[in-house]
Amino acid sequence: MNLKDKNIGFVYTGSFCTFRKTIDEMKKLVNLGANVFPIMSYNSYNLDTKFGKATDFITEIEEITGHKIINTIPDAEPIGPKKMFDILIIVPCSGNTIAKLAHDIIDTPATMATKSHLRNDRPVVIAISTNNALSGAAENIGRLLNRKNYYFVPFKQDNPITKPRSVVFDPSYIIKTLEYALDKEQIQPIIL
């Protein structure tokens, strides 16, 4: 499937260590002719971390996409009623956001954007990045794997020696996963 002229909601949540890789993939989508609309959770929009300043990420993302970041629940709510996106990707998707989606807790711009988008029976792609995927978050990941319209970017253990429960998406699969999900298919294998 060609991504040219597709409207893609691109949601950032708080796994800050993957932001640089994620921004690089966002650039690729824009270069392919996709219309990318950025959305950020409260934490990703407001917190400075050792990986960078929030304002620097915001400026860069808005320059790449040409769109202001959706960063409030009221601004995210119309996504579904207006049928704004063909597909939505949460990249990175933190364990916290996965838990909220698995239990239908809608209290951030990221979760509201997802809930609103899903009302149109359109695909949501999850690019998981969490230190507890193989422990506390495993049940929630399993719930989303079994739900309609959720698709996962292939993932692997982050560092099995020093972080044995950590899992992270492989950014090289983002574009291909979006293409498959638009055809309502899960790219395989999911676990690398």
C-alpha positions in Angstrom: 0.0 0.0 0.0 1.3 3.4 -0.9 1.4 5.9 2.0 1.3 9.0 -0.3 -1.6 11.3 0.7 -2.6 9.1 3.6 -3.5 11.0 6.8 -1.5 9.6 9.6 -2.0 10.5 13.3 1.5 10.2 14.9 1.2 9.9 18.7 4.2 10.3 21.1 4.1 9.0 24.6 6.7 9.1 27.3 9.4 6.6 26.2 11.8 9.5 25.6 14.8 7.3 24.8 13.3 6.4 21.4 12.3 9.9 20.3 15.2 10.4 18.0 14.6 7.2 16.1 10.9 8.0 16.0 11.5 11.5 14.5 13.7 10.0 11.8 10.9 7.7 10.8 8.4 10.6 10.8 10.6 12.4 8.3 10.6 9.3 6.1 6.8 9.3 6.1 6.6 13.0 5.2 9.1 12.4 2.4 6.9 9.6 1.1 4.1 12.1 0.8 2.0 11.2 3.8 0.2 13.9 5.8 1.5 13.4 9.3 -0.4 15.0 12.2 1.5 15.0 15.5 -0.1 14.3 18.9 1.7 14.2 22.2 0.7 12.9 25.7 1.0 15.4 28.5 4.4 14.0 29.6 5.9 13.9 26.2 4.8 17.4 25.5 5.9 19.0 28.8 8.9 17.1 30.3 12.5 17.8 29.7 14.7 14.7 30.1 18.3 13.6 29.6 17.2 12.8 26.0 16.3 16.4 25.2 14.2 19.4 26.0 10.4 19.2 25.3 10.4 22.5 23.4 13.2 21.4 21.1 11.2 18.2 20.2 8.0 20.2 19.7 9.7 22.7 17.4 11.4 20.0 15.3 8.2 17.9 15.0 6.1 20.8 14.0 8.6 21.9 11.4 8.8 18.4 9.9 5.1 17.9 9.7 3.9 21.5 9.1 1.2 20.9 11.7 0.8 22.1 15.3 0.9 19.3 17.9 -2.4 18.1 19.3 -1.6 18.2 23.1 -5.0 18.4 24.9 -7.9 16.1 25.4 -10.4 18.7 23.9 -8.2 19.0 20.8 -7.9 15.2 20.4 -11.6 14.4 20.8 -12.7 15.6 17.3 -10.3 13.2 15.6 -13.0 10.5 15.3 -16.0 12.6 14.5 -14.1 14.4 11.8 -12.5 11.2 10.5 -9.2 13.0 10.5 -6.9 10.0 10.0 -6.7 6.9 7.8 -4.4 5.3 10.4 -3.0 6.3 13.8 0.4 5.1 15.2 1.5 5.4 18.8 5.3 5.6 18.6 6.8 5.2 21.1 4.0 3.6 23.1 4.9 3.4 26.7 3.8 0.7 29.2 1.6 3.3 30.9 -0.3 4.1 27.7 -0.6 0.4 26.8 -2.2 -0.2 30.3 -4.6 2.7 29.8 -5.7 1.5 26.4 -6.1 -2.1 27.6 -8.4 -0.8 30.4 -10.1 1.9 28.5 -8.7 4.7 30.6 -9.0 7.9 28.5 -7.2 10.7 30.4 -4.5 12.0 28.1 -4.4 13.4 24.6 -2.8 10.2 23.4 -5.5 7.9 24.8 -8.3 10.3 23.7 -6.9 10.4 20.2 -6.8 6.6 20.0 -10.3 6.1 21.4 -11.7 8.8 19.1 -9.9 7.3 16.0 -11.1 3.7 16.8 -14.7 4.7 16.6 -14.3 4.7 12.8 -13.1 1.1 12.7 -9.7 2.3 11.5 -6.3 0.8 12.4 -4.1 1.8 15.3 -0.5 0.8 15.2 1.4 0.3 18.5 5.2 0.7 18.6 5.9 -0.6 22.1 8.8 0.7 24.2 8.7 -0.2 27.9 11.0 -1.6 30.5 8.4 -3.9 32.0 6.9 -5.6 28.8 7.9 -9.0 30.0 6.6 -8.5 33.5 3.8 -6.1 34.6 2.9 -4.9 31.1 2.7 -8.3 29.5 -1.0 -8.8 30.3 -1.9 -5.5 28.8 0.1 -6.1 25.7 -1.8 -9.4 25.3 -5.1 -7.7 25.7 -4.3 -5.3 22.8 -2.9 -8.1 20.7 -6.3 -9.7 20.9 -8.4 -6.6 20.1 -9.7 -5.6 16.7 -7.9 -2.8 14.9 -4.7 -2.9 16.9 -1.5 -3.8 15.1 2.0 -4.0 16.4 5.3 -2.8 15.0 7.7 -5.8 15.4 9.6 -5.7 18.7 12.4 -7.4 20.5 14.1 -7.4 23.9 15.9 -4.1 24.4 18.9 -5.4 26.3 18.4 -8.9 27.7 21.4 -8.7 30.0 20.9 -5.4 31.8 17.2 -5.0 31.2 15.7 -8.5 30.9 12.1 -7.4 30.9 12.4 -4.5 28.5 11.0 -4.6 25.0 11.4 -2.0 22.2 10.0 -1.7 18.7 12.2 -1.9 15.6 12.0 1.4 13.8 12.9 -0.1 10.5 9.5 -1.8 10.5 7.3 1.3 11.1 6.5 2.1 7.4 5.9 -1.6 6.5 3.7 -2.1 9.5 1.6 1.0 8.6 1.2 -0.4 5.1 0.0 -3.8 6.3 -2.3 -2.3 8.9 -4.0 -0.2 6.3 -4.9 -3.5 4.7 -6.1 -4.8 8.1 -3.2 -7.2 8.4 -0.6 -7.7 11.1 3.0 -7.8 9.8 4.8 -11.0 10.8 6.8 -11.9 12.7 5.7 -9.6 15.6 8.6 -10.7 17.9 12.0 -10.5 16.3 
